[in-house]
Amino acid sequence: MEKTSLPEPSSKTITALVVDDEGCTRMVHRMLLSRQGIEAVLAENGKEAATKELRNMGIRCFICGVSGGSSGESKEDFKESGMDLYQQKPLNAQKLAFILQKLKNDG
């Protein structure tokens, strides 16, 4: 298995909203983020996360959707809801590195 190097954590505080209906998955994502010095706020579903409402209030922050795709969601659905990026589950170190690089460059 190829080893993926994650970007060095920055001195800037980053908080990530982790939304998943599975508690175990939320905890794994929190652990992956924590290892990079990123604080995770957890939500159980999209209603709790309210991405569209955040955007409608003018709140600009980097939002990445991660989904198993089992409910028929598409990348376009995520974009329309106001997310900046979409990744397919499972979230692993390589995908996290990609997301963090996008955040660093675009966020």
N, C-alpha and C positions, 0 to 999 in steps of 0.2 A: 504494500500500500504506500502510495506517495505521500510524503510528509508535506503539509501545507503550512507555510509560515504566515502568521497573522501580522497585520501592521502593528507597530509599536503604539501602545496607548498614548494619547496626547494628554497634556496638562488640562485641557478643556474638559469640563464635566459633561458627560453624555448620559442621557436617560432614555431608555427604550421602553415603549409600550409593547408588551407581549400579550397577544390575544389568541387564545386557543380554548376549545371546549374541553380538552383533555387536561386535567390537572398535572398529570405526569409530564406531558409535553411542555407545559408552561415551566415546570421546574427545570427540565433539561435546558430549555432555552435560557432561563435565568442563569443557570450555571455556566453555559457557554459565554454569555455576555459578561458575567461577573469576572471570569478569567481575563477579560480584556479591560477590566476597570469600568465597565458600563453598568449603571444602575438599572434594574428592570422594574417596571410597574406592570402588574398583571391584571388582565381582564379576561372574562370567560367567553365573551362573544362580541360580535360586531356592534351590537346595540350599546354595550358598555363602552366600546372604543369610540363610536360615533365619529368616524373619520370625516364623513360628509359635513356634519355639523361643525367640526373644527374648521374645515376649509371655509364654510359659509360665514363663520365668525371672523375670518381673515387671519386665522392662525396659520403661520407658515413654519413647518418643520418637516424633516425628511421622514416619510412613512413608507415602509416596505411591508408588503403583504406576503405571508408565507402560508401556503395551503396545500392540502393533500389532493385538491381538485376533485374530490369525490362528490361534491354537491353541484357539479356542472359549472363551476365558476371558471371564467377565463381571464387571461391577462387584461383584456379590454374591460371586463367587469371591475377589476381592481383599479385600473386607471380612472374609470368613470366615477368610482367612489372617492377619488381624491388621493390615491396612493401614488407614490413616486416610482416604486419598484415592486416587482413580484418575483418570488422564488418558490419553486416546488419543494414540498417536503420530501424527504427529511432534511432538516437544517443540520449541516455538519460544519466542520471547521473551514473547509474550502468555500462553502457558500457564505459563511459568516465573514470570511476575509473579503469576498467580493462585495458584500453589502457594506462593510466598513470602508472599503476603498471608495465606493460610490458616495457614501456619506461624506467622507473626507474631501472628495473632489466637487460634489454637487451641493452638499448640505450646508 
